[in-house]
Amino acid sequence: MDATTTFTCPYCETELSIPDSLWYTTCDQCRHHLDLKSQFAFLRGLDAFSEGQNLFQKVNPKKRMRRQFFLTTDRDALDLFRQAYSSLQVAFLSELEPNQRLLGVEMMTSMTQEFQLRLMVSPVEAQYWNTLMIEHTAQVEYDRLSQKLSQPASGLLEQIKYWRWTGRQKTLLQSLKKLDAKLESLEKAIEFTDPPKARNKTWKPKST
């Protein structure tokens, strides 16, 4: 009989017992299909990033900004970040649960900023992950404004707010269009063998 691993479904938090020989499964509770290679890579990346982040926080920021710093703590943190980066690259080969995808983008953005300070990653790749984070932030703001605009307006003051929110949404849509073009350009420049599935391709402007 195959050995099993306990795994928590990221969509419904149901505890699943997974045979070690499986790389794909369907959650018994929510019926989501799960790529276990991607899921386990995400968990490894999260653990390594968290540990590396904790080490970085112990280093004096002034020392971290110097070019010639070879602190053991810093080297260990960078090793953990490299492990996390590699794991998340594997994780993003498949579709992650939305919260996982966002957290993964946040971690990649943070790590590429640290790597770029040390010339460990190309500026284009660092810009890619930072732009992904900006795109997500703009989408979230747009959706929040849509939620506000879905409520009935009462009085002149509320109407003024509605006009301002509507104007902001138009600005966000223009920005998102530019971000979309920029991300496509960056993906071509990086020449990913397998482009990461890190963008929210299902996002659409909500009607108000």
Secondary structure by P-SEA (a helix, b strand, c coil): cbbbbbbbcccccccccccccccbbbbcccccccaaaaaaaaaaaaaaaaaaaaaaaacccccccccccccaaaaaaaaaaaaaaaaaaaaacccccaaaaaaaaaaaaaaaaaaaaaccccaaaaaaaaaaaaaaaaaaaaaaaaaaaacccccaaaaaaaaaaaaaaaaaaaaaaaaaaaaaaaaaaacccccccccccccccccc
